[in-house]
Amino acid sequence: MDRPAMASVFRMRHAPATVSGVRSTGQGQADPIIRVNSLGDAIRFVANAYPNYDITDVAVTCGDPSIPRLGNLEVKEVWREYGERLTQE
């Protein structure tokens, strides 16, 4: 993900978002239903999900068509660049 794309994600950090594709790593546990308030919260959740969850197939989506679907690697890149600033005003 290039810097302009990451900057777009940062600007949209307060937009509603969804997280899918998260799997439980526990034996016999159901896959979680993740509820987040914003794109920034979604990115923080996924970035901190290991080792409790398998995020290999994660998808973070936002209602804004200018923000592409974010997979595991993109989330990690954005989190590395912006960190907790994604969840602040």
Secondary structure, DSSP 8 states (H G I E B T S, - for coil): --HHHHHHHHHTTTS-EEEE--EE-STT--------SSHHHHHHHHHT-TTTEE-TT-EEEES-TTS--B-HHHHHHHHHHHGGGGG--
